[in-house]
């Protein structure tokens, strides 16, 4: 089947999604669906969902609501600024409030890599400057693409192995069955119920 974007001008992009407020799994599903509906972007594949401890400005915080995370591989004809605008628009539609850096959020959508794009300015840095240090990006990305590489940092499997070697088990990602965007299902509902996050306002 041919891509709806056609064969010219589209580039590969890796997007990281996370949620630790409200119905986390449903929000991930809605975010993937909203991205897939957007003009100029085709969602090609979505990772299984993983659950991770929240990371704050002070480091991992086991007392904070835990995150559900996923990675989406997509193709886009949007330029980096337009793609960032789209991500922010979807976040706003799903209730994201930007009141505190690295605070709890209903949804977070980050651009991890965009083929051939190197950028470092006040609005956007590509590849994402902290992706190599984040198991909540690396774990679902590796589950989706075992041969994935983060430009400038190396293979995702090696990066994740390095993080695992230096982290406590409680701080590392735990896989949750099912890919985001495939419907909440029993696995997603169970993940939220287990942490008390389903429908919660925190």
Secondary structure, DSSP 8 states (H G I E B T S, - for coil): ---TT-SSS-EEEEEEEEE-SSSHHHHHHHHHHHHHHSTTEEEEEE-EEEEE-EEETTEEETTS--EEEEEEEEEE-S-HHHHHHHHHHHHHHTT---SSTT---S-EEEEEEETT--EESSS-EES-TTGGG-HHHHHHHHHH-TT-EETTTEEHHHHHHHHHHTS-GGGS-EEEEEETTS--HHHHHHHHHHHT-TT---
